[in-house]
Amino acid sequence: MDSQQSNSIPSLDTQLAKNHHGLQLVFIILIVFLAAGAGGIYYWQHHKVTTLSAQLNSQSSQLASQSTKITSLQKQISDLQKGAQTNLAISVNRASRFDVYGAGATTTDDVAVSVTIKNQSSSTSTIDTSAFKLKDSQNNIYQSYKDAYGNGVVTDLDRTLPSGETLLTNQPLAAGETITGSLVYRAHNTLSTFTLVYGSQSLPVTIK
């Protein structure tokens, strides 16, 4: 009878073997699950990186396109300015010192250069006063009042300019039209000879 009971009860080794196989199966399933999860995470991250890379390339292409357009527009503006400068014939009438504050001083650093401008082209050109540069014999460039201080400072210049002169402003000039006006600069009062530069034109200026 003892022998029959012994045969009907699984041995300890058999139970341990079964448990071992069960643990192996669980371990294998866990590894497969982790591998699948890691693969999913890698795929998601890879897809995200690919998407971001495509967006970055698209943005870079758009920036490059905008940069090309800006360069093209800058060239067009430059060509228009050069064309306008070529179309306008400049002559200097006179140059004199005056007091921008209207006090009547004649030994100031304020210089009014009267110029006459004629549009020689067959179409309207635009006068840009910032394109006129006053230069001395040492090649020092003097800024106009408008460039140096802004529009607010020059609003009363017409009142203080030498008699009979008016301030030259940015404005369109019709084909064949001629206009006379004064450009105002700050230049040291010990100097009396300058050059007015406009595009390729260089005109002598003597303060009297």
Secondary structure by P-SEA (a helix, b strand, c coil): caaaaaaacccaaaaaaaaaaaaaaaaaaaaaaaaaaaaaaaaaaaaaaaaaaaaaaaaaaaaaaaaaaaaaaaaaaaaaaaaaaaabbbbbcbbbbbbccccccccccbbbbbbbbbbcccbbbbbccccbbbbccccbbbbcccccccccccccccccccccbbbbccccccccbbbbbbbbbbccccccbbbbbcccbbbbbbcc
